[in-house]
Amino acid sequence: MTTFTNNHYQNSPLQGENAMEKLPLISSALFTTLLLTVSPAFSEVPKDMVSIPKGEFTMGSKEHKDENPHNVVLDAYYIDKYEVSNKEYQSFMKSAGHPAPAYWDDPRLSKPGQPVVGVNWYDASAFCEWKGKRLPTEAEWERAAKGPNGNGHYPWGHTLDDTKANYGQNVGKTTAVDSYPAGVSGYGAYNMSGNVFEWVSDWYDPTYYNVSPALNPQGPATGLNFANQGPVKVLKGGSWLAPASSLHSSHRFWNQPENNSYGVGLGFRCAQPASSASIQATQYDFMHALISMGDEKWNEALDSINQALKADPKNMEYMQTKTLIMNQINK
């Protein structure tokens, strides 16, 4: 069976006037064979999640001593596009018999579309398990916030902009989980700066970045015993009450996992690992783009390659293929 790998075009560059002649022509019969071979794996990105491909980024910053910059490689995963809302959490409460969080009846904070607040770490973890997910690691959360370039001081770039985040009591309450579309991260995640602090799975240790592994760090074995009140878990992202200094993507804050009341703004989002199914689905999109190119169905090819790039935005083969398609469309 014909296969396509990252080296497929190394001897046939996708460039120049004769580039189209160097593209493989894939018959419908071959495509059908490929489809039947891997069709059980053709799954889309889960609803209301964004796809983060396997890759490297710079975790941390020079902003604070506990943010020592270091390179991290993460396997592919998904993370919620939005913070968990009151509406979602209410479904969890009803289904699982889970108690209401703090501030559940606070009129500033209790609209269905606002993020749930007043949850402790155990509440957040239980919700994610109920959804078949888990809390993101600190590294996963930070990469999703920094975007494909891997170094954004804020999800939207390097300059503070109060039109792109809810912080510092500028609004006086939380805003809907889909608010501030101009402030989304490069991967498409909303409100990763401001609105609510977000629990992640890791324990907090101010020296952990000096010894953490480069591949898929999971955090230290236990957390700093802050003020002799017990070990603490990491919080990320700032909140509607917090100052601008807490908004940058590498910022680390902490709280005891049983505490649900700090700053009237403790929320969360969930994550889950990307399965081999999602990887094969991306390969399917790429193959479908090639087939459409062979049939000179350029708009269909563009749709397919855009889907592949959505899941793997740094893939040079996909980017070069899109360039070829656009050249044909723009003739």
C-alpha positions as CSV (number, residue, x, y, z in Angstrom):
1,M,0.0,0.0,0.0
2,T,1.2,3.5,-0.8
3,T,2.0,5.4,2.3
4,F,2.7,9.1,3.0
5,T,5.4,10.2,5.5
6,N,7.0,13.4,6.5
7,N,9.8,12.5,4.1
8,H,7.5,12.0,1.2
9,Y,8.5,15.2,-0.6
10,Q,12.1,15.4,0.3
11,N,13.2,14.2,-3.2
12,S,10.3,16.1,-4.9
13,P,10.1,19.6,-3.5
14,L,6.6,21.1,-3.6
15,Q,7.8,24.2,-5.4
16,G,8.4,25.6,-8.9
17,E,6.3,25.5,-12.1
18,N,6.4,21.7,-12.3
19,A,5.4,21.1,-8.8
20,M,2.0,19.7,-9.7
21,E,3.6,17.1,-12.0
22,K,5.5,15.8,-8.9
23,L,2.3,15.2,-6.8
24,P,1.2,11.6,-6.7
25,L,-2.1,10.9,-8.4
26,I,-4.2,8.8,-6.0
27,S,-7.0,6.7,-7.6
28,S,-10.4,6.5,-6.0
29,A,-9.9,2.8,-5.6
30,L,-6.7,3.3,-3.6
31,F,-8.3,6.0,-1.5
32,T,-11.2,3.6,-0.7
33,T,-8.7,1.0,0.4
34,L,-7.0,3.5,2.6
35,L,-10.3,4.7,4.0
36,L,-11.5,1.2,4.9
37,T,-8.1,0.5,6.5
38,V,-8.2,3.3,9.0
39,S,-11.9,4.5,9.0
40,P,-12.6,3.5,12.6
41,A,-10.0,6.1,13.6
42,F,-11.5,9.0,11.7
43,S,-12.6,11.1,14.7
44,E,-12.8,14.9,14.8
45,V,-11.6,17.2,17.6
46,P,-13.9,16.7,20.5
47,K,-16.7,19.2,20.8
48,D,-15.6,22.5,22.4
49,M,-12.0,21.5,22.7
50,V,-8.9,22.6,20.7
51,S,-6.2,20.4,19.4
52,I,-2.6,20.9,20.5
53,P,-0.1,18.9,18.3
54,K,2.9,17.2,19.7
55,G,5.8,19.7,19.9
56,E,8.2,21.8,21.8
57,F,7.8,25.2,23.5
58,T,9.6,27.4,26.0
59,M,7.9,27.0,29.4
60,G,8.4,29.7,32.0
61,S,9.8,33.2,31.6
62,K,12.1,35.7,33.2
63,E,9.2,37.4,34.9
64,H,9.6,35.7,38.3
65,K,12.2,33.5,40.0
66,D,9.9,30.4,40.0
67,E,9.4,30.7,36.2
68,N,12.9,29.6,35.1
69,P,12.6,29.3,31.3
70,H,13.2,25.8,30.0
71,N,12.3,23.7,26.9
72,V,9.5,21.2,27.1
73,V,8.2,18.6,24.7
74,L,4.5,17.5,25.0
75,D,2.6,14.8,23.3
76,A,-0.5,15.8,21.4
77,Y,-3.6,16.6,23.5
78,Y,-6.9,18.4,23.6
79,I,-7.8,21.2,26.0
80,D,-11.2,22.8,26.5
81,K,-11.8,25.8,24.3
82,Y,-13.7,27.5,27.2
83,E,-13.6,27.5,31.0
84,V,-16.2,25.2,32.5
85,S,-19.5,27.1,32.7
86,N,-22.2,27.2,35.4
87,K,-24.5,25.4,33.0
88,E,-22.1,22.5,32.5
89,Y,-21.3,22.3,36.2
90,Q,-25.0,22.2,37.0
91,S,-25.4,19.2,34.8
92,F,-22.6,17.6,36.8
93,M,-24.2,18.4,40.1
94,K,-27.5,16.8,39.0
95,S,-26.0,13.8,37.4
96,A,-23.3,13.0,40.0
97,G,-25.1,14.4,43.1
98,H,-22.2,16.7,43.6
99,P,-22.7,19.7,46.0
100,A,-22.9,23.2,44.8
101,P,-19.7,25.3,44.8
102,A,-19.2,28.5,46.8
103,Y,-20.8,31.6,45.4
104,W,-23.3,29.4,43.5
105,D,-26.1,31.9,44.2
106,D,-24.1,35.1,43.8
107,P,-26.0,37.1,41.2
108,R,-22.7,38.6,39.8
109,L,-21.4,35.1,39.1
110,S,-24.2,32.7,38.6
111,K,-25.5,33.1,35.0
112,P,-25.4,29.9,33.0
113,G,-22.8,31.2,30.5
114,Q,-20.4,32.5,33.1
115,P,-17.5,30.3,34.4
116,V,-18.2,28.3,37.5
117,V,-16.3,29.7,40.5
118,G,-15.8,28.6,44.1
119,V,-14.6,25.1,43.1
120,N,-11.7,23.5,44.9
121,W,-9.2,21.3,43.2
122,Y,-11.0,18.1,44.1
123,D,-14.3,19.5,42.7
124,A,-12.5,20.4,39.4
125,S,-10.8,17.0,39.1
126,A,-14.1,15.2,39.8
127,F,-15.9,17.2,37.1
128,C,-13.2,16.4,34.5
129,E,-13.4,12.7,35.4
130,W,-17.1,12.8,35.0
131,K,-16.6,14.1,31.5
132,G,-14.1,11.4,30.7
133,K,-11.3,13.9,30.8
134,R,-8.7,15.2,33.4
135,L,-7.3,18.5,34.6
136,P,-4.4,19.7,32.3
137,T,-0.9,19.6,33.5
138,E,0.7,23.0,34.1
139,A,2.8,22.5,31.0
140,E,-0.2,21.6,28.9
141,W,-2.1,24.6,30.1
142,E,0.8,27.0,29.4
143,R,1.4,25.7,25.9
144,A,-2.2,26.1,25.0
145,A,-2.0,29.7,26.3
146,K,1.2,30.6,24.5
147,G,0.1,29.3,21.1
148,P,1.9,27.8,18.2
149,N,4.9,30.2,18.5
150,G,5.4,28.9,22.0
151,N,6.5,32.2,23.6
152,G,3.5,34.5,23.9
153,H,3.7,36.7,27.0
154,Y,-0.1,36.8,26.7
155,P,-2.4,34.5,24.7
156,W,-2.8,37.2,22.1
157,G,0.8,38.4,21.9
158,H,3.3,40.5,23.9
159,T,1.4,43.7,24.8
160,L,-1.1,44.1,27.6
161,D,-4.6,45.0,26.2
162,D,-7.6,45.4,28.5
163,T,-10.0,44.8,25.5
164,K,-8.7,41.2,25.4
165,A,-9.1,40.0,29.0
166,N,-11.2,40.5,32.1
167,Y,-9.0,41.5,35.0
168,G,-8.3,44.0,37.7
169,Q,-12.1,44.6,38.5
170,N,-12.4,46.4,35.2
171,V,-15.8,44.7,34.7
172,G,-16.6,43.9,38.3
173,K,-17.7,40.3,37.7
174,T,-16.9,37.3,35.6
175,T,-17.8,37.4,31.9
176,A,-19.2,34.6,29.7
177,V,-16.8,31.8,28.9
178,D,-16.9,32.8,25.2
179,S,-16.2,36.5,25.9
180,Y,-13.1,38.4,24.6
181,P,-12.8,36.6,21.2
182,A,-9.9,39.0,20.3
183,G,-7.9,37.6,23.2
184,V,-8.0,33.9,22.3
185,S,-4.7,32.0,22.2
186,G,-3.1,31.0,19.0
187,Y,-4.7,27.6,19.4
188,G,-8.2,29.0,19.9
189,A,-8.6,28.8,23.6
190,Y,-10.7,31.5,25.3
191,N,-10.0,33.5,28.5
192,M,-6.6,32.0,29.3
193,S,-5.8,35.4,30.8
194,G,-8.2,36.8,33.3
195,N,-11.8,35.9,34.1
196,V,-11.0,33.1,36.6
197,F,-7.8,31.5,37.9
198,E,-7.7,27.9,36.6
199,W,-6.7,24.8,38.6
200,V,-4.2,22.4,36.9
201,S,-3.2,19.0,38.0
202,D,0.4,19.8,39.3
203,W,1.5,20.4,42.8
204,Y,3.4,23.7,43.2
205,D,7.1,23.8,44.1
206,P,8.9,27.1,43.3
207,T,12.1,25.1,42.4
208,Y,10.5,22.5,40.2
209,Y,11.4,24.1,36.9
210,N,15.1,23.5,37.7
211,V,14.7,19.8,37.8
212,S,11.6,19.0,35.7
213,P,11.9,16.5,32.9
214,A,11.8,17.8,29.3
215,L,9.2,15.4,28.1
216,N,5.6,15.6,29.4
217,P,6.4,17.0,32.9
218,Q,3.7,16.1,35.5
219,G,4.8,18.3,38.3
220,P,6.6,17.5,41.6
221,A,5.6,14.6,43.9
222,T,4.1,17.1,46.4
223,G,3.7,20.8,46.8
224,L,5.2,23.6,48.9
225,N,3.7,23.6,52.4
226,F,2.7,27.2,52.2
227,A,2.4,29.0,55.6
228,N,2.1,25.5,57.2
229,Q,-1.4,25.2,55.8
230,G,-0.6,22.1,53.7
231,P,0.8,21.5,50.2
232,V,-0.5,23.7,47.4
233,K,-1.6,23.1,43.8
234,V,-0.9,25.4,40.8
235,L,-3.3,28.0,39.5
236,K,-2.9,29.7,36.2
237,G,-4.3,32.6,34.2
238,G,-5.2,35.4,36.5
239,S,-8.8,36.4,37.2
240,W,-11.4,39.2,37.0
241,L,-10.2,40.5,40.4
242,A,-6.4,40.0,39.9
243,P,-4.0,42.6,38.7
244,A,-2.3,42.7,35.3
245,S,0.8,41.1,36.7
246,S,-1.0,37.8,37.0
247,L,-2.1,37.7,33.3
248,H,1.1,36.6,31.6
249,S,1.0,33.0,30.3
250,S,3.8,31.7,32.5
251,H,2.5,33.2,35.7
252,R,2.3,30.7,38.6
253,F,0.0,31.0,41.6
254,W,-1.1,28.4,44.1
255,N,-3.7,27.4,46.7
256,Q,-4.4,24.5,49.0
257,P,-6.4,22.0,46.9
258,E,-9.3,22.0,49.4
259,N,-9.7,25.8,49.3
260,N,-12.6,27.0,47.1
261,S,-12.8,30.7,48.0
262,Y,-9.7,32.6,47.1
263,G,-10.6,35.7,45.2
264,V,-14.1,34.6,44.3
265,G,-12.5,33.4,41.1
266,L,-11.4,29.7,41.2
267,G,-12.4,27.9,38.0
268,F,-10.9,25.4,35.6
269,R,-11.0,23.7,32.2
270,C,-10.3,20.1,31.3
271,A,-7.9,18.3,29.0
272,Q,-7.5,14.8,27.5
273,P,-4.7,13.1,25.6
274,A,-5.0,12.9,21.8
275,S,-5.4,9.4,20.6
276,S,-3.9,7.8,17.6
277,A,-7.3,8.2,16.1
278,S,-6.9,11.9,16.0
279,I,-3.5,11.6,14.3
280,Q,-4.9,9.2,11.7
281,A,-7.8,11.6,11.1
282,T,-5.3,14.3,10.3
283,Q,-3.5,12.0,7.9
284,Y,-6.8,11.3,6.3
285,D,-7.5,15.0,5.7
286,F,-4.1,15.3,4.1
287,M,-4.7,12.3,1.8
288,H,-8.1,13.7,0.9
289,A,-6.5,17.0,-0.1
290,L,-4.1,15.2,-2.4
291,I,-6.9,13.3,-4.0
292,S,-8.9,16.4,-4.6
293,M,-5.8,18.1,-6.1
294,G,-5.4,15.2,-8.5
295,D,-9.1,15.7,-9.5
296,E,-8.5,19.5,-9.7
297,K,-11.2,20.1,-7.1
298,W,-9.2,22.9,-5.5
299,N,-11.8,24.2,-3.1
300,E,-12.3,20.7,-1.7
301,A,-8.6,20.3,-1.4
302,L,-8.3,23.6,0.5
303,D,-11.0,22.5,3.0
304,S,-9.2,19.3,3.6
305,I,-5.7,20.8,4.0
306,N,-7.1,23.4,6.3
307,Q,-8.5,20.7,8.5
308,A,-5.1,19.0,8.6
309,L,-3.4,22.3,9.5
310,K,-5.9,22.9,12.2
311,A,-4.6,19.8,14.0
312,D,-0.9,20.2,13.1
313,P,-0.3,23.9,12.3
314,K,3.5,23.6,12.0
315,N,3.6,20.7,9.6
316,M,5.8,21.9,6.7
317,E,4.4,19.3,4.3
318,Y,0.8,20.5,4.9
319,M,1.8,24.2,4.6
320,Q,3.6,23.5,1.3
321,T,0.6,21.6,0.0
322,K,-1.7,24.5,0.9
323,T,0.6,26.9,-1.0
324,L,0.2,24.7,-4.1
325,I,-3.6,24.7,-3.7
326,M,-3.8,28.5,-3.2
327,N,-1.6,29.0,-6.3
328,Q,-4.1,27.0,-8.4
329,I,-7.1,28.8,-6.9
330,N,-5.6,32.2,-7.5
331,K,-4.6,31.6,-11.1
